[in-house]
């Protein structure tokens, strides 16, 4: 009787397998800029530090890991198995003003954090840019021409101004 109940449950689930296809895991990350550093935070659930390789070059951060699942009992019957195992990897471009050789990492609760200090020349170099409209640009063009005429004492036709 129990086998019949399970088979009634499994059959619709098997039909759904054709509709829902598991996708290779994406290593989701956030890249955060602070006043003094760039921080990459990446979700790596189930990856142990010994199964993780983090490498950095002048331009890229490369992360590779192996997701392993616990051993299943031979008596277990899966109704659905979507969690993947195997190699995962991702390469992320590093901002130009990051010290790649001074980066440090931590792994806590399945989240990898890689911190890149900013180069000294980039710290505090933020400046606000004024947003110009087309009116500003045309006014500036006219006033520049007037200033040019006034400074050399000539008009645009080559004669002397009064």
C-alpha positions as CSV (number, residue, x, y, z in Angstrom):
1,X,0.0,0.0,0.0
2,X,2.8,2.4,0.8
3,X,4.5,1.7,-2.5
4,X,1.3,2.5,-4.3
5,X,0.9,5.8,-2.5
6,X,4.5,6.8,-3.2
7,X,4.1,5.9,-6.9
8,X,1.0,8.1,-7.1
9,X,3.1,11.0,-5.7
10,X,6.2,10.3,-7.8
11,X,4.5,10.1,-11.2
12,X,3.4,13.8,-11.3
13,X,6.8,14.8,-10.0
14,X,8.5,12.9,-12.9
15,X,6.3,14.7,-15.4
16,X,7.4,18.0,-13.9
17,X,11.1,17.1,-14.4
18,X,10.6,17.8,-18.1
19,X,9.2,21.3,-17.3
20,X,11.7,22.4,-14.7
21,X,15.3,21.9,-15.6
22,X,18.0,22.6,-13.0
23,X,20.4,25.3,-14.0
24,X,24.1,25.4,-13.2
25,X,24.6,27.5,-10.1
26,X,25.5,31.2,-10.5
27,X,27.9,32.6,-8.0
28,X,26.0,35.7,-6.9
29,X,28.1,38.5,-5.6
30,X,27.9,42.1,-4.5
31,X,30.7,44.6,-5.1
32,X,30.8,47.4,-2.5
33,X,32.9,50.6,-2.6
34,X,33.8,52.2,0.7
35,X,36.0,55.3,1.3
36,X,39.1,53.2,1.6
37,X,38.4,49.8,-0.2
38,X,36.4,47.7,-2.5
39,X,34.7,44.6,-1.0
40,X,33.5,41.6,-3.1
41,X,30.9,39.5,-1.2
42,X,30.0,36.1,-2.8
43,X,27.6,33.4,-1.7
44,X,29.3,30.1,-1.6
45,X,26.9,27.8,0.3
46,X,28.4,24.4,1.3
47,X,31.9,25.3,0.1
48,X,34.6,24.7,2.7
49,X,37.8,26.7,2.8
50,X,39.9,23.7,1.7
51,X,37.6,23.3,-1.4
52,X,38.1,27.0,-2.4
53,X,40.7,28.7,-4.5
54,X,40.9,32.5,-4.7
55,X,43.4,34.0,-7.0
56,X,44.1,37.6,-7.9
57,X,46.0,39.2,-10.8
58,X,46.4,42.9,-11.6
59,X,43.1,43.0,-13.3
60,X,41.0,40.0,-12.2
61,X,39.7,38.1,-9.1
62,X,39.2,34.4,-9.9
63,X,37.2,32.2,-7.5
64,X,36.9,28.5,-7.9
65,X,35.3,26.1,-5.5
66,X,33.8,22.6,-5.2
67,X,30.4,22.1,-3.8
68,X,30.0,18.8,-2.2
69,X,26.8,17.2,-0.9
70,X,26.5,14.8,2.0
71,X,26.4,11.2,1.0
72,X,23.0,9.8,0.4
73,X,21.9,6.5,2.0
74,X,21.3,3.7,-0.5
75,X,17.8,3.4,1.0
76,X,16.9,7.0,0.3
77,X,14.6,7.7,-2.7
78,X,14.8,11.2,-4.1
79,X,11.5,12.7,-5.3
80,X,13.4,15.7,-6.6
81,X,17.1,16.5,-6.6
82,X,18.0,20.0,-7.6
83,X,20.9,20.9,-5.5
84,X,24.1,20.6,-7.6
85,X,27.5,19.5,-6.7
86,X,30.8,19.9,-8.5
87,X,33.0,22.8,-9.6
88,X,31.9,26.4,-9.6
89,X,33.9,29.4,-10.8
90,X,33.7,33.1,-11.5
91,X,36.1,35.8,-12.7
92,X,35.5,39.4,-11.7
93,X,37.3,42.5,-13.0
94,X,39.0,44.5,-10.3
95,X,38.8,48.3,-10.4
96,X,42.0,50.0,-11.6
97,X,42.5,51.9,-8.3
98,X,42.4,48.7,-6.2
99,X,45.6,47.3,-4.6
100,X,45.3,43.7,-5.9
101,X,48.4,42.5,-4.1
102,X,47.1,43.7,-0.7
103,X,43.8,41.9,-0.9
104,X,42.6,39.7,2.0
105,X,39.8,37.2,2.3
106,X,37.4,35.7,4.8
107,X,34.7,33.0,4.6
108,X,31.9,33.1,7.2
109,X,28.5,31.4,7.1
110,X,28.9,30.6,3.4
111,X,29.8,34.2,2.3
112,X,33.2,34.9,0.9
113,X,34.5,38.4,1.4
114,X,37.5,39.7,-0.6
115,X,38.7,43.2,0.4
116,X,40.9,45.3,-1.9
117,X,42.3,48.5,-0.3
118,X,42.1,51.5,-2.6
119,X,45.4,53.0,-3.9
120,X,46.4,56.1,-1.9
121,X,46.0,58.3,-5.0
122,X,42.4,57.4,-5.4
123,X,41.3,58.0,-1.7
124,X,39.4,61.2,-1.3
125,X,39.6,62.1,-5.0
126,X,35.9,62.4,-5.5
127,X,34.6,65.6,-7.0
128,X,31.1,66.6,-7.9
129,X,30.5,67.4,-11.6
130,X,28.1,70.0,-12.6
131,X,25.4,68.9,-15.0
132,X,25.1,71.2,-18.0
133,X,22.1,71.9,-20.1
134,X,22.1,72.9,-23.8
135,X,21.3,76.5,-22.7
136,X,24.5,76.6,-20.5
137,X,26.6,75.3,-23.4
138,X,25.2,77.9,-25.9
139,X,25.6,80.8,-23.4
140,X,29.1,79.7,-22.6
141,X,30.0,79.6,-26.3
142,X,28.6,83.1,-26.8
143,X,30.4,84.5,-23.8
144,X,33.7,82.8,-24.8
145,X,33.5,84.5,-28.2
146,X,32.7,87.9,-26.6
147,X,35.7,87.4,-24.2
148,X,38.0,86.5,-27.1
149,X,36.9,89.6,-29.0
150,X,37.4,91.8,-25.9
151,X,40.9,90.4,-25.1
152,X,42.5,90.9,-28.4
153,X,40.7,94.0,-29.3
154,X,39.4,92.7,-32.6
155,X,36.0,91.7,-33.8
156,X,35.3,88.4,-35.5
157,X,35.6,90.3,-38.9
158,X,39.2,91.2,-38.1
159,X,38.5,94.9,-37.4
160,X,39.1,96.8,-34.2
161,X,36.3,96.9,-31.7
162,X,35.0,100.1,-30.3
